[in-house]
Amino acid sequence: MTTAAVGLPQISVDTKKKELIGRFKNAGRAWSPAAEAVNAHDFRQDAQGRAVPYGIYDLIHNRGTIYVGQSADTPRFAVDMVARWWSDEGRAAFPAARELLILADGGGSNSARSRVWKQQLQDQLCDRYGLAVTVCHYPTGCSKWNPIEHRLFGPISLNWAGRPLVTWSTMLGYLQATTTETGLTVRAALHDGAYQTGESVSDPEMDTLNLICHAVCPTWNYTLRPRSTNSPDAPLDTAGRELVL
């Protein structure tokens, strides 16, 4: 039985194409009385900043959340965004959940090979919230089957096609205005954290993770479980008692 069949949280995650904020050309066409003036060149020094839109798509509720980072796209950033989504929306949407399924590409900030990604999932989701987190990565070249690509990122690109993302507020406005005939809703927010590239996790640190690789494609499919049942932010039952796995 799948997580969707029993109503457990199932999310698809990825970083959308990074965008320069300012009067830069945006691919596509849009109806307008006159064309908007844009810069002749896409020089980063002319931008207000570079947006790093990290998306979380909730397959159960057909709802997208985009956190727009302003720093590097790193594994720590990716997990921070998933943990922020769980704190902001996930716990309320799935109050009794003790499991979370994440569908992700095989590369990028949520790479299947990234030790930091796994270590941060252990710390920020498993240990903090008492969640068992299963991650299923798509092999190289198969990211088009990741639901977030066509259910969230595609509609977003259509919504702002041909429109320059002049300010951060402009970008957030287009993100939150994205809808589809199937009922997609989108929430968007800026994220102010700064992230450094090149972070690593040692072998002894990896040995402390409660990581179980699956029998089928173990590099791409694995589950992380809490190292303790006494997680401070673990969900409670209706009587206020911590739920036990």
Secondary structure, DSSP 8 states (H G I E B T S, - for coil): --TTTTT--EEEEEE---EEESS---SS----SS-----SS--GGGSSEEEEEEEEEETTTTEEEEEEESS---HHHHHHHHHHHIIIIIHHHSTT--EEEEEEESSGGG-TT-HHHHHHHIIIIIIHH--EEEEEEE-TT-GGGSHHIIIIIHHHHHHTTT----SHHHHHHHHHT---TT--EEEEEEE-----S-----HHHHHTS-EEE-SSSTTTEEEE--S-S--TT--B-TTS-B---
